[in-house]
Amino acid sequence: MNNQLIANKTGMVLLAASITGASVMTTVAVSAHPRSHYQQHGEVQPSPTTKVYKIQEAALQFEVASGWKVEKGKHGQFTVSKDEATATIAASIAPLGKDTANFKPEALFKLFAEGALKDVKKDLGDSFKSTEPTQVSDNGISEMIQSFTANDKGVEMQGFVFVLYTDNPVGVFAYGTKHLSPTMKDEFVALIGSFKKIE
């Protein structure tokens, strides 16, 4: 597994976020369709083992289980990651800038996804396969999601890009190994399912 590739991809996302302005930033996550997995498991209840993080610019919050590494950048973006034996996953979460709220949802998603996946496609070549973007709504927030899979030096990888359409849209890019422990998978699915407006 190429941990360096994962680190580089999330770093690239954060760099893109820091120069957002009128441009759009990038983010990645793991699961064929993370929202559907979350809904199948029912509501995830907050517990003493999770911590709430807030993106004030977007009036959005999310929860992260203990044991995950969380880094906040100076432009309001977050990187969330976890390594466990042969499994690893990282997600970059960042506001795309108030100017992007004027984009039509499909145009914003296309711009964001193209930026997020450009180097991923280049590095992973023909093994990169993606689904068609899907529009969903969760916790009262409209979203567009696209998942992808790839093979990195013999290791099955999985990820996704999605945009949460708030007054200040947020982009998420997640990427990691396809095979995760049940606990790691549940924690990640809960994180992705926890996005909601700040209470």
Secondary structure, 3 states (H helix, E strand, C coil): CCHHHHHHHHHHHHHHHHCCCCCCCCCECCCCCHHHHHHHCCCCCCCCCEEEEEEHHHCEEEEEECCCEEEECCCCCEEEEEEECCEEEEEEEEECCHHHHHCCHHHHHHHHHHHHHHHHHHHHHHHCEECCCEEEEECCEEEEEEEEEEEECCEEEEEEEEEEECCCCEEEEEEEECCCCHHHHHHHHHHHHCCEECC
